[in-house]
Amino acid sequence: MNKDSKRREALLYHAKPVPGKIQVVPTKKYATQRDLSLAYSPGVAEPCLEIVKDVNNVYKYTAKGNLVAVITNGTAVLGLGDIGPEASKPVMEGKALLFKIFSGIDVFDIEVDTKDIDKFVETVKAIAPTFGGINLEDIKAPESFEIERRLVEELNIPVMHDDQHGTAIISSAALLNALELTHRNTDTVKIVISGAGSAALACANLYVLLGVKIENIRMFDKDGVLSNDRTDLSPLQQKYAKDIKGLSLGDALIDTDVFLGLSAGNILSPEMLLGMAKDPIVFAMANPVSEIDYDLAVATRKDIIMATGRSDHPNQVNNVLGFPYIFRGALDVRATKINEAMKMAAVKALAALAKETVPELVNIAYGETKLVFGREYIIPKPFDPRLITTVAPAVAKAAMESGVALHPIHDWEKYEEELLERLGSDNKMVRLLTNRAKTNPKRIVFAEADHLDVLKAAQIVLEEKIGFPILLGNKELILELKAELGFDADVPIIDPKTPEEDERRLRYADIFWETRKRKGISLLDSQKWMRERNYFAAMMINEGEADALVTGYSRSYPAVVKPIMQLIGKAPGISIIATTNMMMTNRGPMFLSDTAINPNPTADDLAKIALMTAKTVRMFGMEPVIGMVSFSNFGSSLNESASKVREAVAYLHKEHPDLIVDGEIQADFALNSDMIKAKFPFSKLAGKKVNTLIFPNLEAANITYKLLKELYKVDSIGPIMLGMEKSVHIFQLGASVEEMVNMAAVAVVDSQEKIKKIKVFETKI
C-alpha cells in the first residue's frame, strides 16, 4: 500500500461508520416510561439524596468507580510533538480504547486548551469529582512532572502520568529479570541512559527504588552527558548530573552493564555495544527505529539480553502491560492515589509472571513451541490473559497495605472471578489469531479477487503479514481494482480462462479425470470445470502450489462446497465434514457447530462434530467446555431430536471421559453456570463456563449464529471447515472485508496445523 492509500485508510477508519473510536452506551434498561422515570426524573433524586448523606455513595450509584479521565494538553503527542488539544484527541480516544479492551475501564478523553501549569491543574481539579482516576497523557516535560506532583497531592483519586511511569514500571520488571539471569545485583549494576525526558527520568527514579545507586547511573540528552556545570538542566535532571565534562556516550558505555535508550534511532553503534560488559543488557526503546537495530545487536553480541518497544522482537516493553491493570487495581479498592508501593507491586508482579509456566493460548498466539523464562522472554507478552489477574490484585493489595485504599477487598477468589469476567467483552481472540498467523504466513488463494472487497481483504492480509495472497479472477479487472485501491505490491494474478494458463489447466484436468473417470466424469467435463476458479483453486492446493484457499464471497455456500468436496475431500480417518463459527460474545469466544453442512446429523454424526469442534477449540489455545443443546434437559423429552443428542453425549462420556461435555441441555442452562449448578449439580458442566455449543441440526445452529450476529452485532469468524484434508475455508455470501481477513488468518493457522501433523507423521514413519 502506498503512502496515500495508508493515509486514506487511516482517515477512513477514524471517520466511518461514525466519527471517532469510542461512544457512551447505556448500562440500564430504557425501553419503557417506567425505566425512564427511574433513570431520570423523579427516580434519579433518590441516589442524589443518598450521595448528599455520604459522598462515598457516588461509587455505589454512579459509574465513577469505573471511569477514568485520559487528560492532555497535546504538547507532547507521540512523535508528533506539540500539536495542540484538538489534534491530540484521536490519540486520547485510542488510549480510551486500550483501557476498555484490556481491563474493562470506561474512559472520557479530556483535551485541555492551556499550557499554563496552574490553569491545567485547576481545570483537572474542577472536573475530578466526575472520575475514579486520572491518566495524564502526552504532556511535555518538565511541566508534566509539576502537574502530576500537584494533582497527586491535591486530589483524593489515583493520578498517573503513564508516559513516565508506564515505561518505568515495565522496564523495571524487565531489568529485575535480566539482572537475575546475568547474576547481577541492583546495588552494583552500572547503567547508562540515553534520554533525559519524562520517561527516562521516571525509569531512573524507579530503578533507584529497586536498589540501583544514583552514582552508578550516567544520563545523556541530545546535548551530551548531564554534568554539574550545565545550566540548562531541570531540578529533576540535576539529580543525575555528575562531575564529568565532555564524556561521550561511547566512553560511558565501556564496561557498563545496562544501556537504557529512550532517545533516538541508531545512536548506539556496534563498536559501543562491543565495549559493554559481559552479558550486556540493552533496552533500546526509541520508536519506530530503535537506538540499535535488534538483528544487528544480537549479531554483534551473542551474550546480549535485549528489549525494544517493538512487537516484532522479543521482550517488547509495552505500556499496555501496565496502565490498564494498575488503574484496575487502584479503582477496585478506591485508592486515593497511585503511590510508589503500588508501582513497585506492579513491577514485581510482572517480573514474577514471566517466570511462571506460560498458558498454551499465549504460546499459540506467538507461534512458540514453549515460551520459557530466559534471555528472549524476560517480561510477559501483551496478550497474556493472566495479566489482569496478576497485576491488578498486586496493585490493589499494595494500596491496602500502604493505607490508601478506602474500599478493601476481602474475598480475593471472587475478585479474580470478577476480573476474568471483564475479559469477555473484547476481541482478544482475533488479535491472537492474527498474531499466530503472522508467525508462519502461508500462500493463500483468493478465488474471487476480481471483487473489490475480496481484493481489499487480500491487500490487508499481505500488508499485515498474515499470508501471501494469490489472486484468481479476471486479470484486467483485478489490475484496475488494484490501481483504485493503491494496492501496488507485486502478487501473483491468475485467470484460469486465459491461454497463458492452458498448460496448467490441462494438467489439472488430467489429474482430476484420473481420480474421477470411474465416477461418471469425462475428460471433457474435467477440462471444462478447470476453467472455473473454485475447481482450479482447489487443484492448486492439491498440487502444493498454494497452502490455503478462501472463497465463497459471491456464490451460495452449496455451490462452492461441491467442487471443494469433489477435489479435496476429507482428512484421513474422517467420515463427516462440518463447520463451526467462532462468535466474539461479551462472555468471550463461543464456538457454534454445525452451522453450514449437515441438515439433520445422526447421534454418531453429532459425536464426531463435537470431537472435531473440540480439536479446533484447542487449536485456538482454549480448553473446550461443550454443551450439547436441545429443547429439553437430561431426558425430559423422548422426542427423536432430543434423544439423538442424549445418545451422542452417552457415547462421548464412555469413549472420551476426559472431555468436558454434557447434554442434552437447554441453551439457557448451558450458558448460565449458576442455574445448571442449582438444578443439575450432577452435570459435567456444573460450575463450568461453556464455550462450545453443538446443535441438533443445521437449522438451529445457522439461525442462532446469524441472529447473534445481526441482533447483537456479535463478530463472527467462520464458518470454519472441520475435517478437511487441506486448509479450505468458505466465506458467507457477501462477507465483510474484516470477516474475510479473519477467515484468511484461520486458513493460515489451519494450514500450519495440517503441515505440523504431516511432519509428525513423517517423523514417526
C-alpha positions, 0 to 999 in steps of 0.5 A, spaced: 500 500 500 502 506 498 503 512 502 496 515 500 492 509 500 495 508 508 493 515 509 486 514 506 485 508 510 487 511 516 482 517 515 477 512 513 477 508 519 477 514 524 471 517 520 466 511 518 461 508 520 461 514 525 466 519 527 471 517 532 473 510 536 469 510 542 461 512 544 457 512 551 452 506 551 447 505 556 448 500 562 440 500 564 434 498 561 430 504 557 425 501 553 419 503 557 416 510 561 417 506 567 425 505 566 425 512 564 422 515 570 427 511 574 433 513 570 431 520 570 426 524 573 423 523 579 427 516 580 434 519 579 433 524 586 433 518 590 441 516 589 442 524 589 439 524 596 443 518 598 450 521 595 448 528 599 448 523 606 455 520 604 459 522 598 462 515 598 455 513 595 457 516 588 461 509 587 455 505 589 450 509 584 454 512 579 459 509 574 465 513 577 468 507 580 469 505 573 471 511 569 477 514 568 479 521 565 485 520 559 487 528 560 492 532 555 494 538 553 497 535 546 504 538 547 507 532 547 503 527 542 507 521 540 512 523 535 508 528 533 510 533 538 506 539 540 500 539 536 495 542 540 488 539 544 484 538 538 489 534 534 491 530 540 484 527 541 484 521 536 490 519 540 486 520 547 480 516 544 485 510 542 488 510 549 480 510 551 480 504 547 486 500 550 483 501 557 476 498 555 479 492 551 484 490 556 481 491 563 474 493 562 475 501 564 470 506 561 474 512 559 472 520 557 478 523 553 479 530 556 483 535 551 485 541 555 486 548 551 492 551 556 499 550 557 499 554 563 501 549 569 496 552 574 490 553 569 491 545 567 491 543 574 485 547 576 481 545 570 483 537 572 481 539 579 474 542 577 472 536 573 475 530 578 469 529 582 466 526 575 472 520 575 475 514 579 482 516 576 486 520 572 491 518 566 495 524 564 497 523 557 502 526 552 504 532 556 511 535 555 516 535 560 518 538 565 511 541 566 508 534 566 512 532 572 509 539 576 502 537 574 502 530 576 506 532 583 500 537 584 494 533 582 497 527 586 497 531 592 491 535 591 486 530 589 483 524 593 483 519 586 489 515 583 493 520 578 498 517 573 502 520 568 503 513 564 508 516 559 513 516 565 511 511 569 508 506 564 515 505 561 518 505 568 514 500 571 515 495 565 522 496 564 523 495 571 520 488 571 524 487 565 531 489 568 529 485 575 529 479 570 535 480 566 539 482 572 537 475 575 539 471 569 546 475 568 547 474 576 547 481 577 545 485 583 541 492 583 546 495 588 552 494 583 549 494 576 552 500 572 547 503 567 547 508 562 541 512 559 540 515 553 534 520 554 533 525 559 525 526 558 519 524 562 520 517 561 527 516 562 527 520 568 521 516 571 525 509 569 531 512 573 527 514 579 524 507 579 530 503 578 533 507 584 527 504 588 529 497 586 536 498 589 540 501 583 545 507 586 544 514 583 552 514 582 552 508 578 547 511 573 550 516 567 544 520 563 545 523 556 540 528 552 541 530 545 546 535 548 551 530 551 552 527 558 548 531 564 554 534 568 554 539 574 556 545 570 550 545 565 545 550 566 540 548 562 538 542 566 531 541 570 531 540 578 529 533 576 535 532 571 540 535 576 539 529 580 543 525 575 548 530 573 555 528 575 562 531 575 564 529 568 565 534 562 565 532 555 564 524 556 561 521 550 556 516 550 561 511 547 566 512 553 560 511 558 558 505 555 565 501 556 564 496 561 557 498 563 552 493 564 545 496 562 544 501 556 537 504 557 535 508 550 529 512 550 532 517 545 533 516 538 534 511 532 541 508 531 545 512 536 548 506 539 553 503 534 556 496 534 563 498 536 559 501 543 555 495 544 562 491 543 565 495 549 559 493 554 560 488 559 559 481 559 552 479 558 550 486 556 543 488 557 540 493 552 533 496 552 533 500 546 526 503 546 526 509 541 520 508 536 519 506 530 527 505 529 530 503 535 537 506 538 540 499 535 537 495 530 535 488 534 538 483 528 544 487 528 545 487 536 544 480 537 549 479 531 554 483 534 553 480 541 551 473 542 551 474 550 546 480 549 539 480 553 535 485 549 528 489 549 525 494 544 518 497 544 517 493 538 512 487 537 516 484 532 522 482 537 522 479 543 521 482 550 517 488 547 516 493 553 509 495 552 505 500 556 499 496 555 502 491 560 501 496 565 496 502 565 490 498 564 491 493 570 494 498 575 488 503 574 484 496 575 487 495 581 487 502 584 479 503 582 477 496 585 479 498 592 478 506 591 485 508 592 486 515 593 492 515 589 497 511 585 503 511 590 510 508 589 508 501 593 503 500 588 508 501 582 513 497 585 507 491 586 506 492 579 513 491 577 514 485 581 508 482 579 510 482 572 517 480 573 514 474 577 509 472 571 514 471 566 517 466 570 511 462 571 509 456 566 506 460 560 498 458 558 498 454 551 493 460 548 499 465 549 504 460 546 499 459 540 498 466 539 506 467 538 507 461 534 512 458 540 513 451 541 514 453 549 515 460 551 520 459 557 523 464 562 530 466 559 534 471 555 528 472 549 522 472 554 524 476 560 517 480 561 510 477 559 507 478 552 501 483 551 496 478 550 497 474 556 490 473 559 493 472 566 495 479 566 489 482 569 489 477 574 496 478 576 497 485 576 491 488 578 490 484 585 498 486 586 496 493 585 490 493 589 493 489 595 499 494 595 494 500 596 491 496 602 497 495 605 500 502 604 493 505 607 490 508 601 485 504 599 478 506 602 474 500 599 478 493 601 477 487 598 476 481 602 474 475 598 480 475 593 477 468 589 471 472 587 475 478 585 479 474 580 472 471 578 470 478 577 476 480 573 476 474 568 469 476 567 471 483 564 475 479 559 469 477 555 467 483 552 473 484 547 476 481 541 482 478 544 481 472 540 482 475 533 488 479 535 491 472 537 489 469 531 492 474 527 498 474 531 499 466 530 498 467 523 503 472 522 508 467 525 508 462 519 504 466 513 502 461 508 500 462 500 493 463 500 488 463 494 483 468 493 478 465 488 474 471 487 479 477 487 476 480 481 471 483 487 473 489 490 472 487 497 475 480 496 481 484 493 481 489 499 481 483 504 487 480 500 491 487 500 490 487 508 492 480 509 499 481 505 500 488 508 499 485 515 503 479 514 498 474 515 499 470 508 501 471 501 495 472 497 494 469 490 489 472 486 484 468 481 479 472 477 479 476 471 486 479 470 484 486 467 479 487 472 483 485 478 489 490 475 484 496 475 481 494 482 488 494 484 490 501 481 483 504 485 485 501 491 493 503 491 494 496 492 501 496 488 505 490 491 507 485 486 502 478 487 501 473 483 494 474 478 491 468 475 485 467 470 484 460 469 480 462 462 486 465 459 491 461 454 497 463 458 494 458 463 492 452 458 498 448 460 496 448 467 489 447 466 490 441 462 494 438 467 489 439 472 484 436 468 488 430 467 489 429 474 482 430 476 479 425 470 484 420 473 481 420 480 474 421 477 473 417 470 470 411 474 465 416 477 461 418 471 466 424 469 469 425 462 475 428 460 471 433 457 467 435 463 474 435 467 477 440 462 471 444 462 470 445 470 478 447 470 476 453 467 472 455 473 476 458 479 473 454 485 475 447 481 482 450 479 483 453 486 482 447 489 487 443 484 492 448 486 492 446 493 492 439 491 498 440 487 502 444 493 502 450 489 498 454 494 497 452 502 490 455 503 484 457 499 478 462 501 472 463 497 465 463 497 464 471 497 459 471 491 456 464 490 451 460 495 455 456 500 452 449 496 455 451 490 462 452 492 462 446 497 461 441 491 467 442 487 471 443 494 468 436 496 469 433 489 477 435 489 479 435 496 475 431 500 476 429 507 482 428 512 484 421 513 480 417 518 474 422 517 467 420 515 463 427 516 465 434 514 462 440 518 463 447 520 463 451 526 463 459 527 467 462 532 462 468 535 466 474 539 460 474 545 461 479 551 462 472 555 468 471 550 469 466 544 463 461 543 464 456 538 457 454 534 457 447 530 454 445 525 452 451 522 453 450 514 453 442 512 449 437 515 441 438 515 439 433 520 446 429 523 445 422 526 447 421 534 454 418 531 454 424 526 453 429 532 459 425 536 464 426 531 462 434 530 463 435 537 470 431 537 472 435 531 469 442 534 473 440 540 480 439 536 479 446 533 477 449 540 484 447 542 487 449 536 485 456 538 489 455 545 482 454 549 480 448 553 473 446 550 467 446 555 461 443 550 454 443 551 450 439 547 443 443 546 436 441 545 429 443 547 429 439 553 434 437 559 437 430 561 431 426 558 425 430 559 423 429 552 423 422 548 422 426 542 427 423 536 431 430 536 432 430 543 434 423 544 439 423 538 443 428 542 442 424 549 445 418 545 451 422 542 453 425 549 452 417 552 457 415 547 462 421 548 462 420 556 464 412 555 469 413 549 472 420 551 471 421 559 476 426 559 472 431 555 468 436 558 461 435 555 454 434 557 447 434 554 442 434 552 441 441 555 437 447 554 441 453 551 439 457 557 442 452 562 448 451 558 450 458 558 448 460 565 453 456 570 449 458 576 442 455 574 445 448 571 449 448 578 442 449 582 438 444 578 443 439 575 449 439 580 450 432 577 452 435 570 459 435 567 458 442 566 456 444 573 460 450 575 463 450 568 463 456 563 461 453 556 464 455 550 462 450 545 455 449 543 453 443 538 446 443 535 441 438 533 441 440 526 443 445 521 437 449 522 438 451 529 445 452 529 445 457 522 439 461 525 442 462 532 449 464 529 446 469 524 441 472 529 447 473 534 450 476 529 445 481 526 441 482 533 447 483 537 452 485 532 456 479 535 463 478 530 463 472 527 469 468 524 467 462 520 464 458 518 470 454 519 471 447 515 472 441 520 475 435 517 478 437 511 484 434 508 487 441 506 486 448 509 479 450 505 475 455 508 468 458 505 466 465 506 458 467 507 455 470 501 457 477 501 462 477 507 465 483 510 472 485 508 474 484 516 470 477 516 474 475 510 481 477 513 479 473 519 477 467 515 484 468 511 488 468 518 484 461 520 486 458 513 493 460 515 493 457 522 489 451 519 494 450 514 500 450 519 496 445 523 495 440 517 503 441 515 505 440 523 501 433 523 504 431 516 511 432 519 509 428 525 507 423 521 513 423 517 517 423 523 514 417 526 514 413 519 
